[in-house]
Amino acid sequence: MIRNPRDLQRYNASERANHWIVGICFILLALSGLAFFHPALFPLVNLFGGGTWARILHPWIGVVMAVFFVIMFFRFASLNLMGGKDWDWLSKVGKMVDGNDHDMPEQGKYNGGQKLLFWLLTLCMVLITVSGVVMWRSQFDFPVGLVRAAVVVHAAAAAFMIGLIFVHVYAAIWTRGTIRAMLYGTVTRAWAKQHHRGWYRQMTGKD
């Protein structure tokens, strides 16, 4: 892809790699987790070499995802703190859906929707990680009652997180020019000015 030298850098290579590692781990965990969730989906274990391997790999992939999510959290948490403009943006999200985003409140690097998604995903990761550790019988020996409760929490948090990721992917596809930021690290100045005017001014020094 030929890129304009005037494009703005949104993510560096390390940030993009961090994102894709978490994303790939999530896909693998979702597929193997769904295989365990319902008998009709059990054939998905064949993607991992069978049921035994799927059960062995699932928690270890979870460890990798948790580690890289923690790294990503500390990278982006300060940029996702909610403010008045963010709640105002969320209250007017209907305009955004209707394509009338020119009248939306000015946003920084991330808008209110992206910030809310960040914190919801963080909550899900905490619940999934903690419950996953409790369920990991080959490594830990928690009381059976606690394990059973962890199974419910794990499944509910995972299902909610899958829904959030669908929203995340749909929004990225729907907002043209967004995906290239995670593929190549850059966005056009026109894209930045339209969707993140505060960040655009910060990066260019222009109104």
Biotite code that builds the C-alpha atoms (Angstrom):
import biotite.structure as struc

atoms = struc.array([
    struc.Atom([0.000, 0.000, 0.000], chain_id="A", res_id=1, res_name="MET", atom_name="CA", element="C"),
    struc.Atom([1.358, 3.422, -1.013], chain_id="A", res_id=2, res_name="ILE", atom_name="CA", element="C"),
    struc.Atom([1.014, 5.813, 1.917], chain_id="A", res_id=3, res_name="ARG", atom_name="CA", element="C"),
    struc.Atom([1.043, 9.580, 1.893], chain_id="A", res_id=4, res_name="ASN", atom_name="CA", element="C"),
    struc.Atom([4.004, 10.930, 3.897], chain_id="A", res_id=5, res_name="PRO", atom_name="CA", element="C"),
    struc.Atom([1.586, 13.470, 5.411], chain_id="A", res_id=6, res_name="ARG", atom_name="CA", element="C"),
    struc.Atom([-0.478, 10.708, 7.020], chain_id="A", res_id=7, res_name="ASP", atom_name="CA", element="C"),
    struc.Atom([-0.548, 10.667, 10.801], chain_id="A", res_id=8, res_name="LEU", atom_name="CA", element="C"),
    struc.Atom([0.882, 7.800, 12.813], chain_id="A", res_id=9, res_name="GLN", atom_name="CA", element="C"),
    struc.Atom([-1.798, 6.352, 15.080], chain_id="A", res_id=10, res_name="ARG", atom_name="CA", element="C"),
    struc.Atom([-0.016, 3.187, 16.252], chain_id="A", res_id=11, res_name="TYR", atom_name="CA", element="C"),
    struc.Atom([3.595, 2.101, 16.179], chain_id="A", res_id=12, res_name="ASN", atom_name="CA", element="C"),
    struc.Atom([4.715, -1.432, 15.249], chain_id="A", res_id=13, res_name="ALA", atom_name="CA", element="C"),
    struc.Atom([4.916, -2.591, 18.865], chain_id="A", res_id=14, res_name="SER", atom_name="CA", element="C"),
    struc.Atom([1.376, -1.407, 19.640], chain_id="A", res_id=15, res_name="GLU", atom_name="CA", element="C"),
    struc.Atom([0.003, -3.101, 16.537], chain_id="A", res_id=16, res_name="ARG", atom_name="CA", element="C"),
    struc.Atom([1.785, -6.372, 17.349], chain_id="A", res_id=17, res_name="ALA", atom_name="CA", element="C"),
    struc.Atom([0.393, -6.223, 20.894], chain_id="A", res_id=18, res_name="ASN", atom_name="CA", element="C"),
    struc.Atom([-3.138, -5.749, 19.530], chain_id="A", res_id=19, res_name="HIS", atom_name="CA", element="C"),
    struc.Atom([-2.877, -8.610, 17.033], chain_id="A", res_id=20, res_name="TRP", atom_name="CA", element="C"),
    struc.Atom([-1.432, -11.058, 19.558], chain_id="A", res_id=21, res_name="ILE", atom_name="CA", element="C"),
    struc.Atom([-4.374, -10.373, 21.876], chain_id="A", res_id=22, res_name="VAL", atom_name="CA", element="C"),
    struc.Atom([-6.784, -10.591, 18.931], chain_id="A", res_id=23, res_name="GLY", atom_name="CA", element="C"),
    struc.Atom([-5.425, -13.906, 17.627], chain_id="A", res_id=24, res_name="ILE", atom_name="CA", element="C"),
    struc.Atom([-5.426, -15.398, 21.132], chain_id="A", res_id=25, res_name="CYS", atom_name="CA", element="C"),
    struc.Atom([-9.024, -14.271, 21.570], chain_id="A", res_id=26, res_name="PHE", atom_name="CA", element="C"),
    struc.Atom([-10.109, -16.012, 18.355], chain_id="A", res_id=27, res_name="ILE", atom_name="CA", element="C"),
    struc.Atom([-8.374, -19.254, 19.383], chain_id="A", res_id=28, res_name="LEU", atom_name="CA", element="C"),
    struc.Atom([-9.885, -19.089, 22.863], chain_id="A", res_id=29, res_name="LEU", atom_name="CA", element="C"),
    struc.Atom([-13.360, -18.334, 21.519], chain_id="A", res_id=30, res_name="ALA", atom_name="CA", element="C"),
    struc.Atom([-13.241, -21.297, 19.122], chain_id="A", res_id=31, res_name="LEU", atom_name="CA", element="C"),
    struc.Atom([-11.941, -23.771, 21.694], chain_id="A", res_id=32, res_name="SER", atom_name="CA", element="C"),
    struc.Atom([-14.230, -22.379, 24.406], chain_id="A", res_id=33, res_name="GLY", atom_name="CA", element="C"),
    struc.Atom([-17.306, -22.713, 22.210], chain_id="A", res_id=34, res_name="LEU", atom_name="CA", element="C"),
    struc.Atom([-16.300, -26.309, 21.494], chain_id="A", res_id=35, res_name="ALA", atom_name="CA", element="C"),
    struc.Atom([-16.440, -27.028, 25.228], chain_id="A", res_id=36, res_name="PHE", atom_name="CA", element="C"),
    struc.Atom([-19.628, -25.048, 25.705], chain_id="A", res_id=37, res_name="PHE", atom_name="CA", element="C"),
    struc.Atom([-22.013, -27.142, 23.597], chain_id="A", res_id=38, res_name="HIS", atom_name="CA", element="C"),
    struc.Atom([-21.776, -30.656, 22.075], chain_id="A", res_id=39, res_name="PRO", atom_name="CA", element="C"),
    struc.Atom([-22.909, -29.365, 18.674], chain_id="A", res_id=40, res_name="ALA", atom_name="CA", element="C"),
    struc.Atom([-19.787, -27.192, 18.550], chain_id="A", res_id=41, res_name="LEU", atom_name="CA", element="C"),
    struc.Atom([-17.389, -29.861, 19.796], chain_id="A", res_id=42, res_name="PHE", atom_name="CA", element="C"),
    struc.Atom([-16.010, -30.575, 16.260], chain_id="A", res_id=43, res_name="PRO", atom_name="CA", element="C"),
    struc.Atom([-14.200, -27.228, 16.571], chain_id="A", res_id=44, res_name="LEU", atom_name="CA", element="C"),
    struc.Atom([-11.629, -29.065, 18.695], chain_id="A", res_id=45, res_name="VAL", atom_name="CA", element="C"),
    struc.Atom([-10.299, -30.549, 15.463], chain_id="A", res_id=46, res_name="ASN", atom_name="CA", element="C"),
    struc.Atom([-8.776, -27.153, 14.727], chain_id="A", res_id=47, res_name="LEU", atom_name="CA", element="C"),
    struc.Atom([-6.487, -27.797, 17.707], chain_id="A", res_id=48, res_name="PHE", atom_name="CA", element="C"),
    struc.Atom([-5.659, -31.439, 17.035], chain_id="A", res_id=49, res_name="GLY", atom_name="CA", element="C"),
    struc.Atom([-8.541, -32.981, 18.975], chain_id="A", res_id=50, res_name="GLY", atom_name="CA", element="C"),
    struc.Atom([-10.295, -32.649, 22.313], chain_id="A", res_id=51, res_name="GLY", atom_name="CA", element="C"),
    struc.Atom([-7.260, -33.450, 24.472], chain_id="A", res_id=52, res_name="THR", atom_name="CA", element="C"),
    struc.Atom([-5.037, -30.891, 22.800], chain_id="A", res_id=53, res_name="TRP", atom_name="CA", element="C"),
    struc.Atom([-7.795, -28.283, 22.839], chain_id="A", res_id=54, res_name="ALA", atom_name="CA", element="C"),
    struc.Atom([-8.146, -28.705, 26.615], chain_id="A", res_id=55, res_name="ARG", atom_name="CA", element="C"),
    struc.Atom([-4.382, -28.499, 27.098], chain_id="A", res_id=56, res_name="ILE", atom_name="CA", element="C"),
    struc.Atom([-3.896, -25.457, 24.860], chain_id="A", res_id=57, res_name="LEU", atom_name="CA", element="C"),
    struc.Atom([-6.944, -23.416, 25.925], chain_id="A", res_id=58, res_name="HIS", atom_name="CA", element="C"),
    struc.Atom([-5.667, -22.293, 29.355], chain_id="A", res_id=59, res_name="PRO", atom_name="CA", element="C"),
    struc.Atom([-2.114, -21.674, 28.137], chain_id="A", res_id=60, res_name="TRP", atom_name="CA", element="C"),
    struc.Atom([-3.359, -19.520, 25.267], chain_id="A", res_id=61, res_name="ILE", atom_name="CA", element="C"),
    struc.Atom([-5.403, -17.743, 27.937], chain_id="A", res_id=62, res_name="GLY", atom_name="CA", element="C"),
    struc.Atom([-2.214, -17.012, 29.874], chain_id="A", res_id=63, res_name="VAL", atom_name="CA", element="C"),
    struc.Atom([-0.605, -15.480, 26.775], chain_id="A", res_id=64, res_name="VAL", atom_name="CA", element="C"),
    struc.Atom([-3.689, -13.362, 26.104], chain_id="A", res_id=65, res_name="MET", atom_name="CA", element="C"),
    struc.Atom([-3.858, -12.179, 29.730], chain_id="A", res_id=66, res_name="ALA", atom_name="CA", element="C"),
    struc.Atom([-0.181, -11.160, 29.759], chain_id="A", res_id=67, res_name="VAL", atom_name="CA", element="C"),
    struc.Atom([-0.409, -9.190, 26.528], chain_id="A", res_id=68, res_name="PHE", atom_name="CA", element="C"),
    struc.Atom([-3.740, -7.648, 27.535], chain_id="A", res_id=69, res_name="PHE", atom_name="CA", element="C"),
    struc.Atom([-2.104, -6.346, 30.728], chain_id="A", res_id=70, res_name="VAL", atom_name="CA", element="C"),
    struc.Atom([0.644, -4.793, 28.590], chain_id="A", res_id=71, res_name="ILE", atom_name="CA", element="C"),
    struc.Atom([-1.975, -3.265, 26.314], chain_id="A", res_id=72, res_name="MET", atom_name="CA", element="C"),
    struc.Atom([-3.958, -2.011, 29.317], chain_id="A", res_id=73, res_name="PHE", atom_name="CA", element="C"),
    struc.Atom([-1.029, -0.039, 30.713], chain_id="A", res_id=74, res_name="PHE", atom_name="CA", element="C"),
    struc.Atom([-0.263, 1.308, 27.247], chain_id="A", res_id=75, res_name="ARG", atom_name="CA", element="C"),
    struc.Atom([-3.726, 2.703, 26.622], chain_id="A", res_id=76, res_name="PHE", atom_name="CA", element="C"),
    struc.Atom([-5.484, 3.116, 29.984], chain_id="A", res_id=77, res_name="ALA", atom_name="CA", element="C"),
    struc.Atom([-4.528, 6.782, 30.415], chain_id="A", res_id=78, res_name="SER", atom_name="CA", element="C"),
    struc.Atom([-5.904, 7.553, 26.948], chain_id="A", res_id=79, res_name="LEU", atom_name="CA", element="C"),
    struc.Atom([-9.234, 5.915, 27.787], chain_id="A", res_id=80, res_name="ASN", atom_name="CA", element="C"),
    struc.Atom([-10.180, 7.838, 30.920], chain_id="A", res_id=81, res_name="LEU", atom_name="CA", element="C"),
    struc.Atom([-13.779, 8.982, 30.600], chain_id="A", res_id=82, res_name="MET", atom_name="CA", element="C"),
    struc.Atom([-14.616, 12.702, 30.679], chain_id="A", res_id=83, res_name="GLY", atom_name="CA", element="C"),
    struc.Atom([-17.612, 14.963, 30.177], chain_id="A", res_id=84, res_name="GLY", atom_name="CA", element="C"),
    struc.Atom([-17.167, 15.100, 26.406], chain_id="A", res_id=85, res_name="LYS", atom_name="CA", element="C"),
    struc.Atom([-17.113, 11.312, 26.252], chain_id="A", res_id=86, res_name="ASP", atom_name="CA", element="C"),
    struc.Atom([-20.440, 10.929, 28.058], chain_id="A", res_id=87, res_name="TRP", atom_name="CA", element="C"),
    struc.Atom([-21.845, 13.682, 25.836], chain_id="A", res_id=88, res_name="ASP", atom_name="CA", element="C"),
    struc.Atom([-20.624, 11.746, 22.796], chain_id="A", res_id=89, res_name="TRP", atom_name="CA", element="C"),
    struc.Atom([-22.324, 8.586, 24.035], chain_id="A", res_id=90, res_name="LEU", atom_name="CA", element="C"),
    struc.Atom([-25.593, 10.443, 24.597], chain_id="A", res_id=91, res_name="SER", atom_name="CA", element="C"),
    struc.Atom([-25.544, 11.521, 20.942], chain_id="A", res_id=92, res_name="LYS", atom_name="CA", element="C"),
    struc.Atom([-24.313, 8.254, 19.440], chain_id="A", res_id=93, res_name="VAL", atom_name="CA", element="C"),
    struc.Atom([-27.562, 8.003, 17.471], chain_id="A", res_id=94, res_name="GLY", atom_name="CA", element="C"),
    struc.Atom([-26.318, 10.815, 15.248], chain_id="A", res_id=95, res_name="LYS", atom_name="CA", element="C"),
    struc.Atom([-23.142, 8.865, 14.623], chain_id="A", res_id=96, res_name="MET", atom_name="CA", element="C"),
    struc.Atom([-25.123, 5.796, 13.608], chain_id="A", res_id=97, res_name="VAL", atom_name="CA", element="C"),
    struc.Atom([-27.192, 7.949, 11.229], chain_id="A", res_id=98, res_name="ASP", atom_name="CA", element="C"),
    struc.Atom([-23.972, 9.172, 9.595], chain_id="A", res_id=99, res_name="GLY", atom_name="CA", element="C"),
    struc.Atom([-24.239, 12.704, 11.007], chain_id="A", res_id=100, res_name="ASN", atom_name="CA", element="C"),
    struc.Atom([-20.902, 12.613, 12.829], chain_id="A", res_id=101, res_name="ASP", atom_name="CA", element="C"),
    struc.Atom([-19.983, 16.217, 11.978], chain_id="A", res_id=102, res_name="HIS", atom_name="CA", element="C"),
    struc.Atom([-22.092, 17.469, 14.887], chain_id="A", res_id=103, res_name="ASP", atom_name="CA", element="C"),
    struc.Atom([-20.623, 15.041, 17.425], chain_id="A", res_id=104, res_name="MET", atom_name="CA", element="C"),
    struc.Atom([-18.678, 16.457, 20.402], chain_id="A", res_id=105, res_name="PRO", atom_name="CA", element="C"),
    struc.Atom([-14.978, 16.831, 19.699], chain_id="A", res_id=106, res_name="GLU", atom_name="CA", element="C"),
    struc.Atom([-12.955, 13.770, 20.722], chain_id="A", res_id=107, res_name="GLN", atom_name="CA", element="C"),
    struc.Atom([-9.306, 13.043, 21.409], chain_id="A", res_id=108, res_name="GLY", atom_name="CA", element="C"),
    struc.Atom([-7.486, 9.928, 20.248], chain_id="A", res_id=109, res_name="LYS", atom_name="CA", element="C"),
    struc.Atom([-10.463, 7.793, 21.300], chain_id="A", res_id=110, res_name="TYR", atom_name="CA", element="C"),
    struc.Atom([-14.156, 8.604, 21.393], chain_id="A", res_id=111, res_name="ASN", atom_name="CA", element="C"),
    struc.Atom([-16.591, 7.805, 24.182], chain_id="A", res_id=112, res_name="GLY", atom_name="CA", element="C"),
    struc.Atom([-17.680, 4.558, 22.571], chain_id="A", res_id=113, res_name="GLY", atom_name="CA", element="C"),
    struc.Atom([-14.126, 3.289, 22.214], chain_id="A", res_id=114, res_name="GLN", atom_name="CA", element="C"),
    struc.Atom([-13.337, 4.212, 25.813], chain_id="A", res_id=115, res_name="LYS", atom_name="CA", element="C"),
    struc.Atom([-16.424, 2.485, 27.176], chain_id="A", res_id=116, res_name="LEU", atom_name="CA", element="C"),
    struc.Atom([-15.550, -0.599, 25.135], chain_id="A", res_id=117, res_name="LEU", atom_name="CA", element="C"),
    struc.Atom([-12.018, -0.546, 26.545], chain_id="A", res_id=118, res_name="PHE", atom_name="CA", element="C"),
    struc.Atom([-13.246, -0.634, 30.149], chain_id="A", res_id=119, res_name="TRP", atom_name="CA", element="C"),
    struc.Atom([-15.896, -3.278, 29.464], chain_id="A", res_id=120, res_name="LEU", atom_name="CA", element="C"),
    struc.Atom([-13.285, -5.490, 27.798], chain_id="A", res_id=121, res_name="LEU", atom_name="CA", element="C"),
    struc.Atom([-10.986, -4.951, 30.767], chain_id="A", res_id=122, res_name="THR", atom_name="CA", element="C"),
    struc.Atom([-13.740, -6.039, 33.153], chain_id="A", res_id=123, res_name="LEU", atom_name="CA", element="C"),
    struc.Atom([-14.395, -9.135, 31.054], chain_id="A", res_id=124, res_name="CYS", atom_name="CA", element="C"),
    struc.Atom([-10.689, -9.984, 30.987], chain_id="A", res_id=125, res_name="MET", atom_name="CA", element="C"),
    struc.Atom([-10.450, -9.753, 34.774], chain_id="A", res_id=126, res_name="VAL", atom_name="CA", element="C"),
    struc.Atom([-13.487, -12.028, 35.231], chain_id="A", res_id=127, res_name="LEU", atom_name="CA", element="C"),
    struc.Atom([-12.346, -14.510, 32.598], chain_id="A", res_id=128, res_name="ILE", atom_name="CA", element="C"),
    struc.Atom([-8.776, -14.677, 33.904], chain_id="A", res_id=129, res_name="THR", atom_name="CA", element="C"),
    struc.Atom([-9.686, -15.081, 37.568], chain_id="A", res_id=130, res_name="VAL", atom_name="CA", element="C"),
    struc.Atom([-12.427, -17.642, 36.868], chain_id="A", res_id=131, res_name="SER", atom_name="CA", element="C"),
    struc.Atom([-10.150, -19.453, 34.414], chain_id="A", res_id=132, res_name="GLY", atom_name="CA", element="C"),
    struc.Atom([-7.457, -19.865, 37.069], chain_id="A", res_id=133, res_name="VAL", atom_name="CA", element="C"),
    struc.Atom([-10.034, -21.266, 39.501], chain_id="A", res_id=134, res_name="VAL", atom_name="CA", element="C"),
    struc.Atom([-11.214, -23.746, 36.833], chain_id="A", res_id=135, res_name="MET", atom_name="CA", element="C"),
    struc.Atom([-7.681, -24.896, 35.927], chain_id="A", res_id=136, res_name="TRP", atom_name="CA", element="C"),
    struc.Atom([-7.843, -28.184, 37.826], chain_id="A", res_id=137, res_name="ARG", atom_name="CA", element="C"),
    struc.Atom([-4.552, -29.563, 36.506], chain_id="A", res_id=138, res_name="SER", atom_name="CA", element="C"),
    struc.Atom([-2.663, -26.653, 38.086], chain_id="A", res_id=139, res_name="GLN", atom_name="CA", element="C"),
    struc.Atom([-4.809, -25.627, 41.068], chain_id="A", res_id=140, res_name="PHE", atom_name="CA", element="C"),
    struc.Atom([-7.081, -27.323, 43.592], chain_id="A", res_id=141, res_name="ASP", atom_name="CA", element="C"),
    struc.Atom([-9.920, -24.994, 44.552], chain_id="A", res_id=142, res_name="PHE", atom_name="CA", element="C"),
    struc.Atom([-13.111, -26.205, 46.317], chain_id="A", res_id=143, res_name="PRO", atom_name="CA", element="C"),
    struc.Atom([-15.645, -27.796, 43.959], chain_id="A", res_id=144, res_name="VAL", atom_name="CA", element="C"),
    struc.Atom([-18.329, -25.224, 44.802], chain_id="A", res_id=145, res_name="GLY", atom_name="CA", element="C"),
    struc.Atom([-15.995, -22.380, 43.879], chain_id="A", res_id=146, res_name="LEU", atom_name="CA", element="C"),
    struc.Atom([-15.045, -24.119, 40.636], chain_id="A", res_id=147, res_name="VAL", atom_name="CA", element="C"),
    struc.Atom([-18.705, -24.497, 39.681], chain_id="A", res_id=148, res_name="ARG", atom_name="CA", element="C"),
    struc.Atom([-19.330, -20.798, 40.311], chain_id="A", res_id=149, res_name="ALA", atom_name="CA", element="C"),
    struc.Atom([-16.233, -19.954, 38.259], chain_id="A", res_id=150, res_name="ALA", atom_name="CA", element="C"),
    struc.Atom([-17.591, -21.976, 35.325], chain_id="A", res_id=151, res_name="VAL", atom_name="CA", element="C"),
    struc.Atom([-20.741, -19.832, 35.254], chain_id="A", res_id=152, res_name="VAL", atom_name="CA", element="C"),
    struc.Atom([-18.781, -16.578, 35.546], chain_id="A", res_id=153, res_name="VAL", atom_name="CA", element="C"),
    struc.Atom([-16.305, -17.721, 32.890], chain_id="A", res_id=154, res_name="HIS", atom_name="CA", element="C"),
    struc.Atom([-19.013, -18.632, 30.381], chain_id="A", res_id=155, res_name="ALA", atom_name="CA", element="C"),
    struc.Atom([-21.049, -15.455, 30.976], chain_id="A", res_id=156, res_name="ALA", atom_name="CA", element="C"),
    struc.Atom([-18.042, -13.126, 30.762], chain_id="A", res_id=157, res_name="ALA", atom_name="CA", element="C"),
    struc.Atom([-16.750, -14.909, 27.654], chain_id="A", res_id=158, res_name="ALA", atom_name="CA", element="C"),
    struc.Atom([-20.134, -14.655, 25.900], chain_id="A", res_id=159, res_name="ALA", atom_name="CA", element="C"),
    struc.Atom([-20.360, -10.949, 26.736], chain_id="A", res_id=160, res_name="PHE", atom_name="CA", element="C"),
    struc.Atom([-16.800, -10.388, 25.527], chain_id="A", res_id=161, res_name="MET", atom_name="CA", element="C"),
    struc.Atom([-17.521, -12.137, 22.224], chain_id="A", res_id=162, res_name="ILE", atom_name="CA", element="C"),
    struc.Atom([-20.447, -9.731, 21.751], chain_id="A", res_id=163, res_name="GLY", atom_name="CA", element="C"),
    struc.Atom([-18.207, -6.751, 22.512], chain_id="A", res_id=164, res_name="LEU", atom_name="CA", element="C"),
    struc.Atom([-15.613, -7.926, 19.987], chain_id="A", res_id=165, res_name="ILE", atom_name="CA", element="C"),
    struc.Atom([-18.318, -8.228, 17.320], chain_id="A", res_id=166, res_name="PHE", atom_name="CA", element="C"),
    struc.Atom([-19.229, -4.579, 18.036], chain_id="A", res_id=167, res_name="VAL", atom_name="CA", element="C"),
    struc.Atom([-15.549, -3.618, 17.907], chain_id="A", res_id=168, res_name="HIS", atom_name="CA", element="C"),
    struc.Atom([-14.967, -5.304, 14.542], chain_id="A", res_id=169, res_name="VAL", atom_name="CA", element="C"),
    struc.Atom([-18.216, -3.981, 13.042], chain_id="A", res_id=170, res_name="TYR", atom_name="CA", element="C"),
    struc.Atom([-17.412, -0.417, 14.104], chain_id="A", res_id=171, res_name="ALA", atom_name="CA", element="C"),
    struc.Atom([-13.910, -0.699, 12.628], chain_id="A", res_id=172, res_name="ALA", atom_name="CA", element="C"),
    struc.Atom([-15.305, -1.884, 9.288], chain_id="A", res_id=173, res_name="ILE", atom_name="CA", element="C"),
    struc.Atom([-18.177, 0.619, 9.314], chain_id="A", res_id=174, res_name="TRP", atom_name="CA", element="C"),
    struc.Atom([-15.870, 3.601, 9.926], chain_id="A", res_id=175, res_name="THR", atom_name="CA", element="C"),
    struc.Atom([-13.912, 3.571, 6.702], chain_id="A", res_id=176, res_name="ARG", atom_name="CA", element="C"),
    struc.Atom([-10.184, 4.114, 7.143], chain_id="A", res_id=177, res_name="GLY", atom_name="CA", element="C"),
    struc.Atom([-10.040, 2.668, 10.648], chain_id="A", res_id=178, res_name="THR", atom_name="CA", element="C"),
    struc.Atom([-8.685, -0.815, 9.890], chain_id="A", res_id=179, res_name="ILE", atom_name="CA", element="C"),
    struc.Atom([-5.626, 0.556, 8.090], chain_id="A", res_id=180, res_name="ARG", atom_name="CA", element="C"),
    struc.Atom([-4.548, 2.090, 11.416], chain_id="A", res_id=181, res_name="ALA", atom_name="CA", element="C"),
    struc.Atom([-4.022, -1.401, 12.874], chain_id="A", res_id=182, res_name="MET", atom_name="CA", element="C"),
    struc.Atom([-2.578, -2.792, 9.650], chain_id="A", res_id=183, res_name="LEU", atom_name="CA", element="C"),
    struc.Atom([-0.159, -0.023, 8.704], chain_id="A", res_id=184, res_name="TYR", atom_name="CA", element="C"),
    struc.Atom([-0.208, 2.263, 11.738], chain_id="A", res_id=185, res_name="GLY", atom_name="CA", element="C"),
    struc.Atom([-1.325, 5.409, 9.925], chain_id="A", res_id=186, res_name="THR", atom_name="CA", element="C"),
    struc.Atom([-4.506, 7.318, 9.102], chain_id="A", res_id=187, res_name="VAL", atom_name="CA", element="C"),
    struc.Atom([-5.157, 10.139, 6.700], chain_id="A", res_id=188, res_name="THR", atom_name="CA", element="C"),
    struc.Atom([-5.388, 13.686, 8.006], chain_id="A", res_id=189, res_name="ARG", atom_name="CA", element="C"),
    struc.Atom([-8.936, 13.910, 6.650], chain_id="A", res_id=190, res_name="ALA", atom_name="CA", element="C"),
    struc.Atom([-9.917, 10.823, 8.684], chain_id="A", res_id=191, res_name="TRP", atom_name="CA", element="C"),
    struc.Atom([-8.349, 12.208, 11.849], chain_id="A", res_id=192, res_name="ALA", atom_name="CA", element="C"),
    struc.Atom([-9.959, 15.617, 11.398], chain_id="A", res_id=193, res_name="LYS", atom_name="CA", element="C"),
    struc.Atom([-13.414, 14.128, 10.846], chain_id="A", res_id=194, res_name="GLN", atom_name="CA", element="C"),
    struc.Atom([-13.438, 11.481, 13.582], chain_id="A", res_id=195, res_name="HIS", atom_name="CA", element="C"),
    struc.Atom([-10.967, 12.734, 16.223], chain_id="A", res_id=196, res_name="HIS", atom_name="CA", element="C"),
    struc.Atom([-10.636, 16.477, 15.881], chain_id="A", res_id=197, res_name="ARG", atom_name="CA", element="C"),
    struc.Atom([-8.958, 16.951, 19.267], chain_id="A", res_id=198, res_name="GLY", atom_name="CA", element="C"),
    struc.Atom([-6.291, 14.384, 18.430], chain_id="A", res_id=199, res_name="TRP", atom_name="CA", element="C"),
    struc.Atom([-5.878, 15.893, 14.967], chain_id="A", res_id=200, res_name="TYR", atom_name="CA", element="C"),
    struc.Atom([-5.102, 19.307, 16.479], chain_id="A", res_id=201, res_name="ARG", atom_name="CA", element="C"),
    struc.Atom([-2.725, 17.733, 18.959], chain_id="A", res_id=202, res_name="GLN", atom_name="CA", element="C"),
    struc.Atom([-0.826, 15.951, 16.176], chain_id="A", res_id=203, res_name="MET", atom_name="CA", element="C"),
    struc.Atom([-0.762, 18.810, 13.662], chain_id="A", res_id=204, res_name="THR", atom_name="CA", element="C"),
    struc.Atom([-1.127, 21.971, 15.715], chain_id="A", res_id=205, res_name="GLY", atom_name="CA", element="C"),
    struc.Atom([-3.915, 23.046, 13.346], chain_id="A", res_id=206, res_name="LYS", atom_name="CA", element="C"),
    struc.Atom([-7.619, 23.820, 13.924], chain_id="A", res_id=207, res_name="ASP", atom_name="CA", element="C"),
])
